[in-house]
Amino acid sequence: MNHRQEDWYKKVRDMTQKKGVDIVFEHIGKTVFPQEVSLLKMGGTLVSTGATTGYDSTIDLRYLFFRGINIVGATQGTKAELEEVLFWTSKKKIKPLINAVLPFNEMVKGHLMMANGDQIGKTITTPQKL
């Protein structure tokens, strides 16, 4: 779901028939954190690995104690974990979401896409023109 769309969290809630989600892997931060917390079902977990839109956020504490949710902070992972992800990706068991593959000489275009929020997924830069 695109977090830049108005009422994105309501669409997620509808998709789950108002049951909520088990886990949120979060790296956006301030602008979506309260809504992400509200989407967690009883005993759900939010894993925060970054805060690209800001670090200071608020949540409704009732979600914490009435739903018994877990909020966990984590880094992006270790080298061994990266190698495991690469292994499973090479076996096509994990498929990364790639928005665009751009040659190095179009890197500015890629940065503008990210700055404007015109992509969902990763933008990859290659050393040569494709």
Number of C-alpha atoms within 10 A of each C-alpha: 9 11 15 11 9 9 11 15 18 13 14 17 16 12 12 12 9 13 14 19 21 14 19 17 14 18 16 17 19 16 18 19 23 16 17 21 25 19 23 24 18 18 16 19 19 21 16 19 17 17 17 11 14 13 13 10 13 11 13 11 11 11 19 18 12 10 15 15 21 18 14 12 12 11 9 12 9 9 9 9 11 11 11 12 14 13 13 12 13 11 10 10 10 12 10 10 10 12 15 15 15 19 16 16 12 13 16 11 13 22 12 11 16 15 10 9 12 12 15 15 12 14 18 14 16 14 9 9 10 8
